Amino acid sequence: MKPVEIPTKFLANIRGGREIVTTVSGGVLANGVAKNGSPLIETYPAGAMILSDEHGRLIVGPIDIDAAIDLAERIAMGNARALTEPQAGLVLATALLGVFALLPEPPAEGKATKLPERAA
C-alpha cells in the first residue's frame, strides 16, 4: 500500500519527539475496513489535528475537533462503547494538546497586560 501524504502545518512539539500538526486543507482518507470488507472512508476538514512520530509518520488523526468533542461528550454521558473505542485516549489527548497549543501564551509573571479600551 502506497503511503498517503497529507499537507500539514506544525502546531506543537510534545515529549518523546512527537508533534501535533494540523491539516492545511480538507480531504478524504481510507481508515480501516468495515465488517463487510469495504473500506471505511473518512473526511476531515482543514485544521484537523494529527499526532505524528519523530519521523513524521501518522500515529492518530486527522481529528476533527467537533468529532473529538462528540467523543468526549459520549464518554462523559457514560457511553461504554465510546470509552472503549479504539484510540479514544489518543484522539482525546491529541485534541486537548492541540487546543492548548492554539491558546495564547499567558503574560510573563509580573507583567501587566493592557486590555483594549471599551467604547462608551
Buried (B, 14 or more C-beta within 10 A) or exposed (E): EEEEEBEBEEBBEBEEEBBBBBBEEEBEBEEEEEEEEEEEEBEBBEBBBBBBEEEEEBEBBBBBBEBBEEBBEBBEEEEEEBEEBEBBEBBBBBBBBBBEBBEEEEEEEEEEEEEEEEEE
